[in-house]
Amino acid sequence: MPKDSFHQTPHITYPQSPSLWRTSTPPPHSIQPRITEQPDATSLKHPCMYRKKLDKEKSKAQKKKSEFSLSKYVKSAKLKEKELYPWNEKLKPERIKALIKDITSSDETGQLYAAQALGNLGVAEEDVISALYKTFQECKSLPLQYEAARSLALLGCLEKASVMKLLIRNLKEKSLNRREDVLSALKVSLHAWSMLPKSENCIGAQSSLIRNLQRLVELQEPMDNVAFNAAICLGYLDESNQTAQMTMFWCLTKKDRKKKMEALGMLVCRMRIVDAVILQTVLEQLRCSPVYKHRVDSAKLLAFIGLETIQQESLEEDVFNVLLEKLYEEPFLVVRQSVALTVEDLNMKKRIWDIVEKQLKEENEETRRKAVISLGVLGFRHKNMFFALLEMLDLDTSEEVRIQIIRTFSTLGMNNTHVMKNLKHKAEADGRLGRESVKALKLLDKVPVLRKDWMLQSFCLH
């Protein structure tokens, strides 16, 4: 059984005060006899050696105490964006120069590879665009001309009417693979184009492109890949297009999770259409989608929609309950962090903090463990909560709760002296608790100084 805390036992100081044996009450303001002459308050203000030493020790202790601040742990860590390429180094200019040289060579196979690579690498430099456009205009090979046009579209050169007309001609071909290839390139380029300011928006042969995309949507079933991608492209070109909107709503009723997520993104972010059906679909994706990226995107969509719109549809409680559940139920940390950021954007964090802090005092082991998991992404509201968890790490009767507390400290990057000392002590023991402490110590030792400085600047105590 855990020992009684300091506040549960009467505090007795030893040696005890002589007043316990006093039989008479001394007169007020009486001066007690002294054996030696003691300095008064005014004399202590004068500089002396022991006074300087005392002040120095006091300032040291105050400085050490001020270094421990929970302000950097009150929020969850920001989501780490994945790199576009699996390597960290930048593309070398020699690589680009070699591809530009290959595209002007006499070897058609090398030219095709260079045209594809320049588009897929996404380096929209002037030399690259001029080389691709020159090849597009001068070459007589239709496959090479198509690859150059496709790469130009991927690099954002949609204002060139000749390039767009060639892509439109390929949309009319009977080859299903060619249609899908053109539409996949157009989806990427039109998505980037839709993010630009309206003053910069200019697409060559835009009316012809819209007409042919609409024809593709109407000729086939909405769930067909060609029809769906054509509808997505239509949505980027004209957010009020009825054909594209109907296709997106049709996809919400089907079981294809990927297309449903793309349709939700198009309806909410591009077309700005939000109703109860769309909100329920977003919640269903967040709760049930087997793809963790879809769950992350669903949480971001809720933050984009905003609390006011959610309240207008009378779904605030449903959204709150789903977010509260995902904070501890979700197996992936990146999803829990995304949900925590959404909770903050929707102004629900204080309410969830109140619930979680009450759950820490529950007798049910499972409830306490869920609360600790939630705090791992919500952070702490005040120091009392941190010290309560630190005390639970020593006194809680459940090993699962104590293990989860260690993981919470590790997730938040709490490498202050209080945590490190406790973990080092537990790492000496055997069993799961010791192994978990060793893992946490290894992770906390890797927390760089730059990250600590960044967290101190970014997080503020609520």
N, C-alpha and C positions, 0 to 999 in steps of 0.2 A: 504494500500500500504506500502511496506517496506521503511524504511527511507534510505536516501542516505548514502553511506558508507563514511568513513573518507577521502578517496581519491577523492571523488566527490564534496566535499565542500571546499572552501578556508579555510585554517587553520589560525585562528586569536588567538593570545595570549593576555591575559589580566593580568595586565595592559599593554598597548601598549608601544612601544619603544619611548623614547623622540626624537629620530632622525626624527620622522614624522613632528615635528614642527621646526626643525632646518632650519634657513634661509641661513646660510653660511657653506661652507665645511671646516672642521677643517684641519689644516696643517698635513701632514703625519708624523707619528712617534712622535706626540705630547703627552706629559705626562699629563694626566688629574689630576686635583687637588684632593687630598684625604682628607677626614675628619680625618681618623685614619690611623696609620701606618700599612700596611699589609705585611705579611711575603712573601719573594720571594720564588722561586722554590727550591733553595738550602736549605733554612732554614726548609722547610717542610719535608726534608728527615730525619731530626733529630727526634728521638723518643719523642713523647709526648702523653699524655693521650687520647686526643680527636682523634689523628691520629690512635692510636692503635684500638680504638673503631670503627672508620670508616673502617679500613682495615678488622676488624673482621666481620662487617656487610656485607661488600662487598664480602668476601670469602663465607659467608653463602648463600648470594643470588646467587653467581656463582655456588655453589655446588647444590643448589635446582634446578637451571636451567639445570644443566648437567644431573640431574636424569631423566628428560623427554627425552627419546630417542625413535625415531620411528623405530630404527633398528630391534626391535622385532616384528614389525607388517608388515614388507615389504613382507613377504611371507605368504601363507596360512598355517594353522595348519596341522600337519601331520595326516594322516588317522589313526584312532584308530582300531587296529586289534582286532577282537572278540576273546574272550577266547575260548579255545577248549572245556571246560566244563562250564556249567552254574553257577558253584560255583567257588569261588576264592581260597579256601584252597586246599592244595596239597593232593593227595591221601595218606591216612594213611598206614603205613607199615602193620598194623594189618589186614587191609582189604585184602592185597595181601597174607599175611600168611594164612588167613582163606580160601581163594580160593585154595591155594596150598594144604592145608590140605583136602579140600573137593574133589579135583581131585584124591586123593589117597584113598578115602573112598570106601566102598563097595556099596554105593547107586548110581546106574547108573544115575538116574535123577539128583542128586547133582553133579555127575561127568560131565554130559553134560553141566549143567549150568555153572560150574566152568571153563570148557574148553572154552566156548563161551565168558564168562566175561573176562578171562585173555587175549584173543585176542582182544576184543573190547576196553579194557582199554588202550592198547598200551604201556604197561610198559615192555620194552624189557630188563629186568634184567636177570642175569645168573640163579637165582633160578627159575624164571618163565619158562624160556626156557628149562632148564633141566627137570622140572616137566612135561611140555607138551611133550617133546620128549620121556621121559620114559613111559608116558601113551600111546603115539603113538606106541611105539615098543612092549609093553607088553600086552596091552588090546586086547581082542578077539572080543569086540563089534564093528561092522562096523560103526554105527553112531558115537560112541565116538572116534573111530580112525579118522574118517573124520573131526570131530570138532577140534580135536587136530592138525591135519595137516593144517586145514584152519587157526587156530590161529597162528601156527608157521609161515605160509606164511605172515599173517598180521604183525607179529613182525619182518619180514625181514629175516627169515631163509630160503632163496630160494636156498642156495647152497647144501642142503641135497637132494640127488637124490631120496631117498625113499619117501620123503614127496611130491616132485613134481610128481612122478609117480602115487601116489594115487590120486592127484588132476586131473591129466590127465585122469585117468580111470573114474573119475566122470564126466569129460567133455564129455565122450563118451556115457553116460547114456541117455536114452530116456526122463527122467524126465526133463521138462523144468525148473522147479523151482530149481533143483539141478545145472543145467548148469548156470543159472543166478546167483546163490549164489557163485559158484566157480569163475565166471568171475568178480563179484563185488569185491571179495577178491583179485584177481590177479590184477585188475586195481589199487587198493590202493597200494599194495606191489610193483608192477612194476613201478609205478610213483615215489615212494621213491627210488627204486633201480636205476632209470635212473638219479637221482640227484647225485649219488655217483661218485667218480673218476673212470676212466676206469680201473685202476689197481686193484680196489677192486671188480669189476664186475665179478660175478661168479654165474651161475644158473645151478642147476642140471637138466639133461635131457633137455637142452635148444632146441636142434634140434627137439626132439620129440614134445615139447610144441609148437614150431613154426609151425610144420607140422599140428598138430591137430587144432590150432587156424585158420590157413588158410583154412582148410577143413570146419570149421564152417562158415567162411565168405562166401565161395563159394557156400555152400549148400542153403543159405537163402537169402532173399531180404536184401539190404544194410541198410534199415531203420528198420529192425527187431532188437529188443533189443539185442538178443544173437549175431547176426552178427556184430552189431555196436560195442558192448563191446569187442568182439573178435578182431575186427580191431584196436581198441584203444590199446589193449594189444600187438598186433603185431607191432604197431608203436613204443611202448616203447622198444620192443626187437630188432627191426630192422627198423631204420628210413628211410631206402631206399627201404623198401618192397613195390612193385608196387600194390599189392592187397590192402594194408592198405591205400596207397595214393589215389587210385581210389575211395575207400569207403568214405574217407574224402571229396573229391571233389564232390561226389554224394550228400552227406548230405548238402552241401552248397546251392544246388538248391531246397531243400525242405523247408517246413514251420515250422518244429520242431525247435524252438528257442534253446532249451537246447542242442540238439545234434549238431546243427549248431555251438554253442559256443564251445563245446568240440572239434569239428572238426577244428575250427579255431585255438584253442590253440595247438592242435597236429601239424597242418601244419606249424604254425609260430614258435612256441617255440621249438618243438622237431625235426621236419623234415626240418626246416629252408627254407620253400618254401614261397615266397612272390611274388605275381604278382598283376596286376590291379584288377582282379576278387576278390582276397582275400581282398585287401584293400577296395574295394567298399563294400564287405560284412561286414567288420569290421565297416565301417562308418554307414552302414544301421543298424547294431546291436546297435551301440551307439545312433543312432537317434530314433529308433523305437521299440527296445525291451521292452516289458512290465515288465521285471524282472530287478530291479535296479542293482542287482549283475552282470548281463550280461553287463550292461552299464559301470559299474566300470571296469570289465575285458576287455571290448573293448578299453577303454581309456588306460589301461595298455599295451594292445597289440600294440597300436599305438606308445607308448613310446619305447616299445621293438623293433619295426621295425626300428625306427629311421628316421631322416629327410633325410638322403642321399638316402635311398631306396625309400622314398616317392617322392623325387624329380626325381629320375630315371623313375618312372612311371607317371610323369607329373600330380600328384594329390595333389601338395602342397596347392594350393588355395582351393580345395574342403575340404581338411582336416582342413585348417585354418578356413574356414567359419563354418564348423560343430562345431569345438571347441569353436569358439567365440559365437555361438548361444547357446551351452549347458551351458556356464558360467552363463547365466541369466535365461534360459528357464527351466532348470532342477529343478524339485521340491525337490529332496533330496540333502541335504548338502554334504553327503559323495560322491555322484557322482560329484558334482561341484568341490569339493576338488581334486578328482582324475583327473578331466579334467584340473584343474589348474596346478597340478604337471606334467601332460603330456605336457601342453603348455610350461612349463619351460624346460622340457627335449628336446623338439623339437626346442628350441631357438626362440619361437614365442612370448615370454612374453613382450618384449619391444615394439613390433609392436602393440600388443593388448592394452598395457598401453596407447600408443599414441591415439588410437581410443577411448578408454573409457574416458580418460581425456577430449577429445573434446566433447564427448556426454554429459558430465556434464553441459556444457554451452549451450546446445540446449534449445530452447523454448518449445519443445514437452515434456510434463510431462512423458509420457511413456518411452521416450528415456533416460531421466535423471534417472528414476527409474531402468531401466535395467543396466545402468552404475554403479549405487550404488551397486546393487546386485553382479555384476562382481567383484567390488573392495572388496567385502566381502570375497572372496577366493583368489584373486590375491594379496591383501595387497596394501600398498602405496609405491610409488616410492620415494617420498620426503615429507618433512614436509608441504610444501605449499598445497599439496593435502589434508592432514589431516585437516589443518585449514580451507580450503575451504569447506570441508564437515561439519565442526563444525559451520561455518557461515551459510551454507545452512540449518542446523538443526533449526536455529532461523528465517531465512528470506525466505526460499523457500515457494512459494505460494501453493504448493501441499502437502496435508497432507500425501498422500501415499509415497511421496519421503522422507518426514521427518521421517515417521515410518520405512522406509527401512534403513535410515541412522542409526537409533537407533539399528536395528537388526545387521547391519554391525559392529558397535562398539562392540556389544555383542558377535558376532561370532569370531571376532579377539581377544577378551579378553582384550580390551583397557580400563583398569581401572585406568588410570592416573587422576590427579586432574581436568584437563580441562573437560574431559568427565563426570566424576562423579558429578561435581558441576552442569553442565548443566542438566544432567538427574534428579538430585534431585530437581532442580527448576521446571522441567516439570512434575515430579511425583506429585507435589502438585495440579496440575490442573485436571479437569475432562475430560472425553472423551477418545478416542482411544489413543491419544498421551500420556496421563497420565498413562493409563493402560500399554502401551508398555514400558514406562520408568520404571515403577515398576518392570516389568518382567526382563528388562535388568539389573537393579540394583541388583536384587536377584542373577542373573547368574554371574555378575561381582564380587559380594562379595564372591562367591565360588571359584574364581580363586586362586589356592594355590600358596604359595610362591615358591615352587619347580618348578612349571610350568613356572613362570615368569623368574626364573633363567635359566631354560633350554632354553626358547625362546631367552633370551639375548645372550646365548652362540651359539645358532644354527642359528640365523638369522643375516644377514649382510645387510647393506643399499646399494642399487644399485645406 
